[in-house]
Amino acid sequence: MLARHRIEVSIGLALLALAALLAARAPAFFQAGNLLDVLLATLPVLIAAVGTTLVILTGEIDISVGSVFAVCSVAAGVMAVGGVPIPLVALFTPLLGAALGAINGALVASLSLASIVVTLATMVAWRDALRWLTEGAWVQGLPPGFQWLGLSQSTYPLAAIATVTLVLIAAAWSLRRLPAGRAIYATGSNAHAAWLAGISIRWVRFWTFTIAGACTGLAALLNSVRFSQIPANTGLGLEMQVIAAVVVGGTAITGGRGTIVGTLLGVTLLGAMGPALTFLGASAFWERALQGAIILAAVGTDAIRARRRPVVTIRRSRMEQARA
């Protein structure tokens, strides 16, 4: 069991090591206020990472996450300022994200275009269109009911945690129990074999991008309600955070292997790294460098495992033939 989930176990041990270091060198990190701030900053990244996990499991990639996040954030703020009821804002924002994700999915699935090219194009298109429409201005004058979604500052974290938990449970259960989840793994493992087995590869790719967009829209909503203003350039670098967390969490960049639990651990580790460096007195500029090093280590380890697997399979088959 441990061998099967050794990546998740390794990340868990790394988190424990980081916690032990902070407890010894910077115990102030564990103050309730700081932990709450880290949690609220991590929850939107986690929601977006769940959608990205589904995309990467199919063997695709989505680097437009930050731009979709920005469009949904600004749209939510503009609607709230315009007097749209907050429940409708909360409903429309994930739907807008789903629509933008569906555009990516349609281009990838129907035209068989490379996902990195499609999402690079939409990343630039959404970001530049937003900059042109807003002229770089922040969304200000948000109504009081928009902040914390109308809940108290002490109640909102509980509602946000409950929402994210439901998304995590639904995603993890669907991947393990539903035919659609198995189709995602099959598509990422071997798309041609999945097609021969009767799986519609195009629909799998379309819906994973759509769901990823909806998750990004929900993440934008959870992030926007924490502030009194919404920057037009929000979400810059989010795609790196999300993809890094998913890869570090053990999801193979080539698809077909990964878990939601691994993504949760990856987001937690990378989300705690920046504040931990600050409390340890290190420069915040090291955060990106450490993220890059962790990504290289994760991808390198995955590549080594992929090379060894065929050798192990051949040896096992020879042993079985010898026994027979």
Buried (B, 14 or more C-beta within 10 A) or exposed (E): EEEEBEBBBBBBEBBEEBBEEBEEEBEEBEEEEBEEEBBBBBBBBBBBBBBBBBBBBBBBBBBBBBBBBBBBBBBBBBBBBEEBEBEEBBEBBBBBBBBBBBBBBBBBBEEEBEBEEBBBBBBEEBBEEBBEEBEEEBBEEBEEBBBBBBBEEEEBBEEBEEBBEEBBEEBBEBBEEEEBBBBBBBBBBBBEEBBEEEBBBBBBBBBBBBBBBBBBBBBBBBBBBBBEEBBBBBBEEBBBBBBBBBBBBBBBBBBBBBBBBBBBBBBBBBBBBBBBBBBBEEEEEBBBEBBEEBBEEBBEEBEEBEEEEEEEEEEEEEEEEEEE
